Amino acid sequence: MIKKALEEIEAKQTVGFIKVSEKPVLALSDEQKVMLNRRGNVLFNEGSVEDARRIFLTTGYSDGLTRVGDAYLAKKQELDALKLYLLAHNQRKAGPLIEKLAQVISNIIKN
């Protein structure tokens, strides 16, 4: 069941601004979420950021999503980081990126 849930989430993911599904899988029990989050933490610490991201999206684990967002930000993938911060409901980290994006758009409009 967990493998199927991960495959469904991955199949729904898109690239760019289009988001299809970011809601955690509701069919997972608390125990399954804990198990998956632990696995995601191990994968993240081993450097498998994308695998960890898939798990954290599946479970809706906000701390994990924030850490993956931090990893994206460190690689200058600001829009990907922003998406994960918003999914994690982390306004403190999303705010500066939103301001930066607003400034870029403002500069484009002025020119």
C-alpha positions as CSV (number, residue, x, y, z in Angstrom):
1,M,0.0,0.0,0.0
2,I,2.8,2.4,0.8
3,K,4.6,1.7,-2.4
4,K,1.4,2.3,-4.4
5,A,0.8,5.6,-2.6
6,L,4.3,6.8,-3.4
7,E,3.9,5.8,-7.0
8,E,0.6,7.7,-7.2
9,I,2.1,10.8,-5.8
10,E,5.1,10.6,-8.2
11,A,2.8,10.1,-11.2
12,K,0.9,13.3,-10.3
13,Q,4.0,15.5,-9.9
14,T,4.7,18.0,-12.6
15,V,7.6,20.4,-13.4
16,G,7.3,24.1,-13.2
17,F,4.4,26.1,-11.8
18,I,1.7,23.6,-12.4
19,K,0.8,21.7,-9.3
20,V,-1.5,18.7,-9.4
21,S,-1.5,17.1,-6.0
22,E,0.4,18.1,-2.8
23,K,-2.0,16.8,-0.2
24,P,-0.7,14.0,1.9
25,V,-2.2,10.5,1.4
26,L,-5.0,10.3,3.9
27,A,-5.2,6.5,3.8
28,L,-1.9,6.3,5.7
29,S,-2.1,5.5,9.4
30,D,0.0,7.5,11.9
31,E,2.3,4.5,12.3
32,Q,2.8,4.3,8.5
33,K,3.5,8.1,8.4
34,V,6.1,7.8,11.2
35,M,7.8,4.9,9.5
36,L,7.9,6.7,6.1
37,N,9.1,9.9,7.7
38,R,12.0,8.1,9.4
39,R,12.9,6.5,6.1
40,G,12.7,9.9,4.4
41,N,15.0,11.3,7.1
42,V,17.5,8.5,6.4
43,L,17.4,9.1,2.7
44,F,17.8,12.8,3.1
45,N,20.8,12.4,5.4
46,E,22.3,10.0,2.8
47,G,21.9,12.6,0.1
48,S,18.9,11.1,-1.7
49,V,17.0,14.4,-1.5
50,E,14.5,13.5,-4.3
51,D,13.5,10.2,-2.7
52,A,13.1,12.0,0.6
53,R,11.0,14.7,-1.1
54,R,8.6,12.1,-2.5
55,I,8.1,10.6,0.9
56,F,7.6,13.9,2.7
57,L,5.1,14.9,0.0
58,T,3.2,11.7,0.6
59,T,3.1,12.1,4.4
60,G,2.8,15.9,4.5
61,Y,5.8,16.1,6.9
62,S,6.4,19.8,7.1
63,D,9.8,19.7,8.7
64,G,11.0,17.3,6.0
65,L,9.5,19.5,3.3
66,T,11.3,22.5,4.8
67,R,14.7,20.7,4.8
68,V,14.2,19.7,1.2
69,G,13.4,23.3,0.4
70,D,16.6,24.4,2.1
71,A,18.5,21.9,0.0
72,Y,16.9,23.3,-3.2
73,L,17.7,26.8,-2.1
74,A,21.3,25.9,-1.5
75,K,21.4,24.8,-5.1
76,K,19.8,28.0,-6.3
77,Q,16.5,26.3,-7.2
78,E,14.5,29.1,-5.6
79,L,11.1,28.3,-7.2
80,D,11.3,24.6,-6.1
81,A,12.3,25.7,-2.6
82,L,9.4,28.2,-2.5
83,K,6.9,25.5,-3.5
84,L,8.1,23.2,-0.7
85,Y,8.1,26.0,1.9
86,L,4.5,26.8,1.0
87,L,3.5,23.2,1.2
88,A,5.1,23.1,4.6
89,H,3.2,26.2,5.6
90,N,6.6,27.8,6.5
91,Q,5.9,31.5,5.9
92,R,9.1,32.6,7.6
93,K,11.1,30.9,4.8
94,A,8.7,31.5,2.0
95,G,8.3,35.3,2.7
96,P,11.8,36.4,1.5
97,L,11.5,34.3,-1.7
98,I,8.0,35.8,-2.4
99,E,9.5,39.3,-1.9
100,K,12.4,38.5,-4.2
101,L,10.0,37.1,-6.9
102,A,7.8,40.2,-6.5
103,Q,10.8,42.4,-7.0
104,V,11.8,40.5,-10.1
105,I,8.3,40.8,-11.6
106,S,8.2,44.5,-10.7
107,N,11.5,45.1,-12.4
108,I,10.2,43.3,-15.5
109,I,7.0,45.4,-15.6
110,K,8.9,48.7,-15.2
111,N,11.2,47.8,-18.2
